[in-house]
């Protein structure tokens, strides 16, 4: 039997085959495994920002109604097993090894079959997840898209509900440059005669989603259109909001997730669970309220210590960074803002820095261990357009950057570590939390 470390080596070695968008390989691989994805009740979630929070909210609501719920998300923050969970519990490491051993011969078969190719990292782990959730007989699977939607490996499924969170600019090299193009890719998860729940979208993104839904004869519910909500309060304890849903009006709903944008994600999650009624599943208001209260989703405006307050956020594109800045202004009071920034080179880091840097009193630039990381001196050079050079410190890695932030801070300061989910993952490893 392979060890967990060997299993991970094998899985990560597959990243050398890159990202191949398309459903041909994974469909063939799943055919050897008995097509487990066709035997699951799935809520499929696509979008640019807010996918993970929305998935965890849906999962929490369904669990609160007594269901056994699978949750598939990516990337992980600290350990690979976080990607595959049932009722908040990560898959066992031994199970990862066992599933991989069973799938390996079929990975070879697909790789060697004429007109197919080597299954990629994401295709293999998605297949493992489908098999695991089927064998564990989950009542529902909340399934997060990896990248895009239409050609993403998760899109082999036939979901009960398709959810599209806020669409914005990201991964333009693969999804297209305009919001319409990106929306067309994300909207590719909409199935014939389906049910689509969309969060508040830019007009051009909404129009594209609506067009796809109409073409496929699918029902659509969208916040800002059929569904509306109003934020009552957004503070350090989370968000309180009212919601006018598909069937019910809810007063004073509360989630501990920070930032008023979480009301948007929560409204979308509630609408998705309400829409299950069309599929014959009635979720109670009690479960909806309890699910919102009990939700856990780390690495998003997550406070990990006080005096000085230190928060982690995985924002990795300009719209995510804008949300972080709005939340910092609204929720926190502090003397100085100290930023620790580590961003991937292929991201729109110039725009991200432009949003955050002018508001900082000290910026510490650094990089993750990923080969995709932008060099700290390049981030520093960009930051110098907005703040004085003597307020920028360049460091080599995340631990060094955190030490530097802590030694340069006083009790009433706010330290924000952001730039990517990988940045958050390495910071969590530094503090040894997950």
C-alpha positions as CSV (number, residue, x, y, z in Angstrom):
1,X,0.0,0.0,0.0
2,X,1.3,3.5,-0.8
3,X,2.0,5.9,2.0
4,X,0.1,9.2,2.0
5,X,3.4,11.1,1.1
6,X,3.8,8.7,-1.9
7,X,0.2,9.2,-2.9
8,X,0.6,13.0,-2.9
9,X,3.8,12.7,-4.9
10,X,2.0,10.7,-7.5
11,X,-1.0,13.1,-7.6
12,X,1.2,16.3,-7.7
13,X,3.4,14.8,-10.4
14,X,0.3,14.9,-12.6
15,X,0.5,18.7,-12.5
16,X,3.2,18.5,-15.1
17,X,0.5,17.7,-17.6
18,X,-1.0,21.1,-17.0
19,X,-4.6,22.1,-17.1
20,X,-6.5,20.5,-20.0
21,X,-10.1,21.9,-20.3
22,X,-12.6,19.3,-21.7
23,X,-14.7,16.4,-20.5
24,X,-13.5,13.6,-22.7
25,X,-10.7,12.2,-20.5
26,X,-12.6,12.4,-17.2
27,X,-15.7,10.8,-18.7
28,X,-13.7,7.9,-20.0
29,X,-11.9,7.5,-16.6
30,X,-15.3,7.6,-14.7
31,X,-16.7,5.0,-17.0
32,X,-14.2,2.5,-15.6
33,X,-15.3,3.4,-12.1
34,X,-19.0,2.8,-12.7
35,X,-19.9,6.4,-13.4
36,X,-20.4,7.4,-9.7
37,X,-21.1,11.0,-10.7
38,X,-24.4,10.0,-12.3
39,X,-25.6,8.4,-9.0
40,X,-25.2,11.5,-6.8
41,X,-27.6,14.4,-6.0
42,X,-25.4,17.4,-6.8
43,X,-25.5,21.1,-6.3
44,X,-22.9,22.5,-8.7
45,X,-21.3,25.9,-8.0
46,X,-19.4,28.0,-10.5
47,X,-18.4,31.7,-10.5
48,X,-15.3,33.9,-10.0
49,X,-15.5,35.0,-6.4
50,X,-17.5,33.6,-3.4
51,X,-17.7,30.0,-4.7
52,X,-16.1,28.4,-1.6
53,X,-18.1,30.5,0.9
54,X,-21.4,29.7,-1.0
55,X,-20.5,26.0,-1.1
56,X,-19.8,25.9,2.6
57,X,-23.1,27.8,3.4
58,X,-25.2,25.4,1.3
59,X,-23.4,22.4,2.9
60,X,-24.0,23.8,6.4
61,X,-27.7,24.4,5.7
62,X,-28.3,20.9,4.4
63,X,-26.4,19.4,7.3
64,X,-28.5,21.4,9.7
65,X,-31.6,19.6,8.2
66,X,-30.0,16.2,9.0
67,X,-28.5,15.3,5.7
68,X,-25.1,13.7,5.1
69,X,-23.4,16.2,2.8
70,X,-20.3,15.8,0.6
71,X,-18.3,19.0,-0.1
72,X,-15.7,19.2,-2.9
73,X,-13.7,22.4,-3.0
74,X,-10.3,23.7,-4.2
75,X,-7.5,24.6,-3.6
76,X,-6.8,23.3,-0.1
77,X,-5.1,25.6,2.4
78,X,-3.0,23.3,4.6
79,X,-3.6,19.7,3.7
80,X,-4.9,18.0,0.5
81,X,-7.6,16.2,2.4
82,X,-9.5,19.5,3.0
83,X,-10.7,19.3,-0.6
84,X,-12.9,16.3,0.0
85,X,-15.2,16.5,3.1
86,X,-18.3,14.8,4.5
87,X,-20.2,16.8,7.1
88,X,-17.1,19.0,7.6
89,X,-14.8,16.1,8.2
90,X,-11.9,15.8,5.8
91,X,-11.3,12.5,4.0
92,X,-8.9,10.2,5.9
93,X,-5.3,10.1,4.5
94,X,-5.5,6.2,4.3
95,X,-8.7,6.6,2.2
96,X,-6.8,8.9,-0.3
97,X,-4.1,6.2,-0.7
98,X,-6.7,3.4,-1.1
99,X,-8.8,5.3,-3.7
100,X,-5.7,6.2,-5.7
101,X,-4.4,2.6,-5.7
102,X,-7.8,1.5,-7.2
103,X,-7.9,4.3,-9.8
104,X,-4.2,4.0,-11.0
105,X,-4.7,1.1,-13.5
106,X,-7.6,3.1,-15.1
107,X,-5.5,6.3,-15.3
108,X,-3.0,4.2,-17.3
109,X,-5.7,2.8,-19.5
110,X,-7.0,6.3,-20.4
111,X,-3.5,7.7,-20.9
112,X,-2.7,4.9,-23.4
113,X,-6.0,4.8,-25.2
114,X,-5.9,6.2,-28.8
115,X,-7.3,9.7,-29.1
116,X,-7.4,10.2,-25.3
117,X,-4.6,11.8,-23.2
118,X,-3.0,11.5,-19.8
119,X,-5.6,12.4,-17.1
120,X,-4.5,15.6,-15.3
121,X,-4.2,16.3,-11.6
122,X,-7.7,17.8,-11.4
123,X,-9.3,15.1,-13.4
124,X,-7.8,12.4,-11.2
125,X,-8.7,14.0,-7.9
126,X,-12.3,14.8,-9.1
127,X,-12.7,11.2,-10.1
128,X,-11.5,10.1,-6.7
129,X,-13.9,12.5,-5.0
130,X,-16.9,11.3,-7.1
131,X,-16.1,7.6,-6.2
132,X,-15.6,8.4,-2.5
133,X,-18.9,10.4,-2.2
134,X,-20.8,7.7,-4.0
135,X,-19.4,4.8,-1.8
136,X,-20.0,6.8,1.3
137,X,-23.6,7.3,0.2
138,X,-23.9,11.0,0.8
139,X,-27.4,12.5,0.5
140,X,-26.1,15.5,-1.4
141,X,-22.8,16.6,-2.9
142,X,-22.0,20.3,-3.0
143,X,-19.5,20.5,-5.9
144,X,-17.3,23.5,-6.6
145,X,-16.0,24.0,-10.2
146,X,-12.2,24.1,-10.5
147,X,-11.9,26.6,-13.3
148,X,-14.5,28.1,-15.6
149,X,-17.4,25.7,-15.9
150,X,-18.3,24.5,-19.4
151,X,-15.1,22.5,-19.8
152,X,-14.2,22.0,-16.2
153,X,-13.8,18.3,-15.1
154,X,-16.7,18.7,-12.6
155,X,-19.1,19.5,-15.4
156,X,-19.6,15.8,-16.2
157,X,-22.4,15.8,-13.6
158,X,-26.1,16.3,-14.0
159,X,-26.9,18.5,-11.0
160,X,-30.2,19.2,-9.2
161,X,-29.3,22.9,-9.1
162,X,-26.6,25.0,-10.8
163,X,-25.3,28.0,-8.9
164,X,-23.3,30.8,-10.4
165,X,-21.6,33.2,-7.9
166,X,-20.3,36.7,-8.8
167,X,-18.5,36.7,-12.2
168,X,-15.5,39.0,-12.6
169,X,-12.2,39.2,-14.4
170,X,-9.9,36.2,-13.6
171,X,-8.2,33.4,-15.6
172,X,-8.7,35.5,-18.8
173,X,-6.0,33.4,-20.6
174,X,-8.4,30.4,-20.4
175,X,-11.8,31.9,-20.2
176,X,-11.7,35.0,-22.4
177,X,-11.3,38.7,-21.9
178,X,-14.8,40.1,-21.8
179,X,-17.4,39.5,-19.0
180,X,-19.7,38.0,-21.6
181,X,-17.1,35.4,-22.6
182,X,-16.3,34.6,-19.0
183,X,-20.0,34.3,-18.2
184,X,-20.5,32.0,-21.2
185,X,-17.8,29.6,-19.7
186,X,-19.2,29.8,-16.2
187,X,-22.7,29.4,-17.5
188,X,-21.7,26.2,-19.2
189,X,-22.8,24.4,-16.1
190,X,-26.4,25.1,-16.8
191,X,-28.1,22.0,-18.0
192,X,-31.3,21.5,-20.1
193,X,-34.5,21.8,-18.0
194,X,-32.2,22.9,-15.1
195,X,-32.6,25.2,-12.2
196,X,-30.1,28.1,-12.1
197,X,-29.4,30.3,-9.1
198,X,-27.3,33.4,-9.8
199,X,-25.9,35.9,-7.4
200,X,-25.9,39.7,-8.1
201,X,-24.1,40.0,-11.5
202,X,-22.9,42.8,-13.7
203,X,-25.5,43.4,-16.4
204,X,-23.5,41.9,-19.3
205,X,-22.7,38.7,-17.2
206,X,-26.3,38.4,-16.1
207,X,-27.6,38.8,-19.7
208,X,-25.3,36.0,-20.9
209,X,-26.4,33.6,-18.1
210,X,-30.1,34.4,-18.7
211,X,-29.6,33.7,-22.4
212,X,-28.1,30.3,-21.7
213,X,-30.8,29.5,-19.2
214,X,-33.5,30.5,-21.7
215,X,-31.9,28.4,-24.5
216,X,-31.8,25.4,-22.2
217,X,-35.3,26.0,-20.9
218,X,-34.0,26.3,-17.4
219,X,-35.6,28.2,-14.5
220,X,-33.5,31.1,-13.2
221,X,-33.5,32.9,-9.9
222,X,-31.1,35.8,-9.4
223,X,-30.4,38.1,-6.5
224,X,-31.1,41.6,-7.5
225,X,-33.9,40.3,-9.7
226,X,-36.4,37.7,-8.4
227,X,-34.5,37.5,-5.1
228,X,-33.6,40.5,-2.9
229,X,-31.8,41.0,0.4
230,X,-30.9,44.0,2.6
231,X,-27.9,44.1,4.9
232,X,-29.1,45.2,8.4
233,X,-25.6,45.1,10.0
234,X,-22.1,44.2,9.1
235,X,-19.5,44.1,11.9
236,X,-16.9,42.0,13.7
237,X,-19.6,39.4,14.6
238,X,-20.6,38.8,11.0
239,X,-23.5,39.9,8.9
240,X,-27.2,40.3,9.7
241,X,-29.6,40.6,6.7
242,X,-33.2,40.3,5.6
243,X,-34.0,38.2,2.5
244,X,-37.0,37.9,0.2
245,X,-36.5,34.4,-1.1
246,X,-38.4,32.2,-3.6
247,X,-41.0,31.1,-1.1
248,X,-40.3,32.9,2.2
249,X,-39.3,36.3,3.6
250,X,-36.6,36.0,6.3
251,X,-35.9,38.6,8.9
252,X,-32.5,39.1,10.7
253,X,-30.6,36.1,9.3
254,X,-27.1,36.0,10.7
255,X,-23.9,34.4,9.6
256,X,-20.5,34.8,11.4
257,X,-18.7,35.1,8.1
258,X,-17.2,38.6,7.9
259,X,-18.0,41.3,5.3
260,X,-21.2,42.5,3.7
261,X,-20.4,40.5,0.5
262,X,-21.2,37.4,2.6
263,X,-24.9,38.4,2.6
264,X,-24.8,38.0,-1.1
265,X,-23.2,34.6,-0.9
266,X,-25.6,33.6,1.9
267,X,-28.7,34.8,-0.1
268,X,-27.5,32.7,-3.1
269,X,-26.9,29.7,-0.8
270,X,-30.4,30.0,0.8
271,X,-32.0,30.4,-2.7
272,X,-30.3,27.2,-3.8
273,X,-31.6,25.3,-0.9
274,X,-35.1,26.8,-1.3
275,X,-35.1,25.8,-5.0
276,X,-34.6,22.1,-3.9
277,X,-38.3,22.2,-3.2
278,X,-38.9,22.2,-7.0
279,X,-37.0,18.9,-6.9
280,X,-39.1,17.5,-4.1
281,X,-36.8,18.4,-1.1
282,X,-38.1,20.8,1.5
283,X,-35.5,22.5,3.6
284,X,-36.8,24.1,6.8
285,X,-36.4,27.7,7.8
286,X,-34.9,26.4,11.1
287,X,-32.2,24.5,9.1
288,X,-31.5,27.6,7.0
289,X,-31.0,29.8,10.1
290,X,-28.9,27.1,12.0
291,X,-26.8,26.4,8.8
292,X,-25.9,30.1,8.4
293,X,-25.0,30.3,12.1
294,X,-22.8,27.2,12.2
295,X,-21.0,27.7,8.9
296,X,-17.2,27.4,9.0
297,X,-15.1,28.6,6.1
298,X,-11.5,29.6,6.8
299,X,-9.0,31.8,5.0
300,X,-11.6,34.5,4.2
301,X,-11.3,37.6,6.5
302,X,-10.3,35.1,9.2
303,X,-9.1,36.7,12.4
304,X,-6.4,34.5,13.9
305,X,-5.2,36.7,16.7
306,X,-5.8,40.0,18.5
307,X,-3.5,42.7,19.8
308,X,-2.4,43.2,17.1
309,X,-5.4,42.0,15.1
310,X,-4.1,39.6,12.4
311,X,-6.4,38.5,9.6
312,X,-5.9,36.2,6.6
313,X,-7.7,36.5,3.3
314,X,-7.3,34.5,0.1
315,X,-8.3,37.2,-2.3
316,X,-6.5,36.7,-5.6
317,X,-8.0,39.1,-8.1
318,X,-8.9,42.8,-8.1
319,X,-12.6,42.3,-7.3
320,X,-11.7,40.0,-4.3
321,X,-9.1,42.6,-3.1
322,X,-11.7,45.4,-3.4
323,X,-14.1,43.4,-1.2
324,X,-11.3,42.9,1.4
325,X,-10.5,46.6,1.5
326,X,-14.2,47.5,1.9
327,X,-14.5,45.0,4.7
328,X,-11.3,46.3,6.5
329,X,-12.7,49.8,6.4
330,X,-16.2,48.8,7.6
331,X,-15.4,46.2,10.2
332,X,-12.1,47.0,11.9
333,X,-10.8,50.0,13.8
334,X,-7.0,50.2,13.9
335,X,-4.1,52.6,14.2
336,X,-1.9,51.4,11.4
337,X,-2.6,48.9,8.6
338,X,0.3,46.5,7.8
339,X,-0.1,44.5,4.7
340,X,1.7,41.3,3.9
341,X,1.4,40.7,0.2
342,X,2.3,37.5,-1.8
343,X,0.6,37.3,-5.3
344,X,0.9,35.0,-8.3
345,X,2.7,36.5,-11.3
346,X,-0.1,35.6,-13.7
347,X,-2.7,37.6,-11.7
348,X,-3.5,41.2,-12.2
349,X,-1.2,42.1,-9.4
350,X,-0.8,45.7,-10.5
351,X,-4.5,46.4,-10.1
352,X,-4.6,44.5,-6.8
353,X,-1.7,46.6,-5.4
354,X,-3.3,49.8,-6.7
355,X,-6.5,49.1,-4.7
356,X,-4.7,48.1,-1.4
357,X,-1.3,49.9,-1.3
358,X,-2.5,53.6,-0.9
359,X,-4.3,52.6,2.3
360,X,-1.4,50.9,4.0
361,X,1.1,52.3,6.6
362,X,3.5,49.5,6.0
363,X,3.8,46.9,3.2
364,X,5.8,43.7,3.5
365,X,6.2,42.0,0.2
366,X,7.0,38.3,0.0
367,X,6.3,35.1,-2.0
368,X,4.8,31.7,-1.5
369,X,6.8,28.5,-2.3
370,X,4.8,28.1,-5.6
371,X,6.7,28.6,-8.8
372,X,3.8,30.8,-9.9
373,X,4.7,33.4,-7.3
374,X,5.6,37.0,-8.4
375,X,9.0,38.2,-7.1
376,X,8.7,40.2,-3.9
377,X,10.9,43.0,-5.4
378,X,8.4,43.3,-8.3
379,X,5.5,43.7,-5.9
380,X,7.5,46.2,-3.9
381,X,8.4,48.2,-7.1
382,X,4.6,48.4,-7.9
383,X,3.7,49.3,-4.3
384,X,6.3,52.2,-4.4
385,X,4.0,54.0,-6.9
386,X,1.5,54.5,-4.1
387,X,3.4,54.7,-0.8
388,X,6.9,55.9,0.2
389,X,9.8,53.6,-0.3
390,X,10.7,53.6,3.4
391,X,7.3,52.0,4.2
392,X,8.0,48.9,2.1
393,X,10.0,45.9,3.3
394,X,11.0,43.1,0.9
395,X,11.2,39.5,2.4
396,X,12.0,36.1,1.0
397,X,9.2,33.9,2.3
398,X,6.0,33.9,4.3
399,X,7.4,33.0,7.7
400,X,10.0,35.9,7.4
401,X,7.2,38.3,6.3
402,X,5.0,37.4,9.3
403,X,7.9,37.8,11.7
404,X,8.6,41.1,10.2
405,X,5.0,42.2,10.4
406,X,4.7,41.2,14.1
407,X,8.0,42.9,15.1
408,X,6.9,46.1,13.3
409,X,3.4,46.2,14.8
410,X,1.9,47.6,18.0
411,X,-1.2,46.3,19.8
412,X,-3.7,48.6,18.1
413,X,-2.5,47.8,14.5
414,X,-4.1,45.6,12.0
415,X,-2.0,43.1,10.0
416,X,-3.7,41.7,6.8
417,X,-2.0,38.8,5.0
418,X,-3.4,38.4,1.5
419,X,-2.8,37.9,-2.2
420,X,-3.8,34.3,-2.8
421,X,-5.2,31.2,-1.1
422,X,-1.6,29.7,-1.2
423,X,-0.4,32.7,0.8
424,X,-3.1,32.0,3.4
425,X,-2.2,28.3,3.4
426,X,1.4,29.0,4.2
427,X,0.5,31.5,6.8
428,X,-1.7,28.9,8.5
429,X,1.1,26.5,8.5
430,X,3.3,29.1,10.1
431,X,0.7,29.5,12.9
432,X,0.1,25.8,12.8
433,X,-3.7,26.1,12.4
434,X,-6.2,24.6,10.0
